[in-house]
């Protein structure tokens, strides 16, 4: 994995670079999936083997993760960031307020899985990148 590119992607995410572009760059850096731990504010990136790389999320004014998981609010927040109504930092704050304790993005499976403290989930599929 190219850790320098991964760190650049974290900065790009907080600069509101669109998700598909970040995923494409991460995949090019050897990442197959990643997990965002919103309780610890850390991302862990994984490659196709046993490699992993951890990075702290630079989220200012992070709220506590709510106890209850509000699937509808998580889904609405995903739609809001997809429609560029909010940026990544606000996205994180809103899903944390809706009880999302972590989420995992699977590049090969083309989905993001949002998980609450009690194991409730919301799954959001995402399209394959356009052919170049």
N, C-alpha and C positions, 0 to 999 in steps of 0.2 A: 504494500500500500504506500502511496505517496502522501506522507503526513503533512507536508507543506501545502499541497493542494487541498487536503481536508481542512486545514486551518483557514485557508483562504475561503473555502466554501462556507464555513461558519460565519466569517465576517460578511460574506456576500448575502447570506440569509438575513442577517440583522440589518443589512443595507437594502432589504426588500427585493433582492434578486428573485425572479419567479422560480418557484419550486421545480418545474421541469428542467430548467437550466442547471440548477444546483445538483439535481439527481444525475443529470448527464455528466457533469464534471466529476462528481463523486465516483460514478461508475468507471469513468476514464482513469481514476486514481486507484482502481482496484477494489473499491468498496462494493460488496454485494447487498448489504443491508446495514441499517443502523438502528439503535435504540436510544430514545431520549428519556432519561429518568428525570421527571419534573419534580420529584421530591428532593433530589440531590443537585439538580440543575447541571447534569452531566450528559454528554452524548458518548456512546460507545459505537465505533465503526468496526465492521467485520469484513474480512476478505473471504475468499472461497476456501481457504484452508483453516488454520487455527489462529490466524493473526487477528489482533484487535488493537484499537487505539482509542484512548479516552481523551475527552476534551471538556473543559468547563464551559457552560453557557454563560455569556455575559449579559444576563437579563437583569436590568436595574428594576427596582421596585417590584420584585417578584411577590405575588400573593401566596399565601398558604394554599395547598391543594385542598379543595373542599372535600368533606367526608362523603357526601352522596354523589353519585355519577349521574349527570343529566345528559343523556344521549342526544336529545333534541338540540340542546344548546351546543354541544360539541359539533353536531352535524351542521348547524347553522353557521357556526364559526368557521368551519372548513369551507363552506360555500362563500362566506364573506372574504376570506383570503384569496380564494380562487378567482373571485370577481374583482380583486384588487381594491376592495373597500377598506381593508385594514392591512397593516404590515405584520411582519413575523413576530415582533415583540408583543404587540397587542394580541395577536393570535394566541401566543403562549399564555398570556395573562388570562384571557377569556376561557381557554380550555382548562386551565388550572382552577379557575373559579367555578367551572362546571364539574369539577371532581376528577379530571383526567390526571392520573398519577404518572403515566408513562405512555409513550407511543412508539411503535416500531414500523419502519418503512422497509418493505421487501421489494427490491428492484425487479427480480425475476418473476415474482408473483404479482407485480403491478398493484400493490395495495399498501395502505397504511392502516394499522390496527391501533386504536386508542383504547386504553385500559384504565378503569377506575380502581380505587383502593380495594374493592371487594371482588374484582375480577369481571365486572360488567364490561362489555366492549362495544365499540362502534367501528365498523370496517368501511373504509372508503377506497374503492378501486380508483386507479388513475390510468389514463391511456398511455400506450406505448409512445415513445418520442417519434416525431415525424421522420420518415426516411430521408436520408441526405443524398 
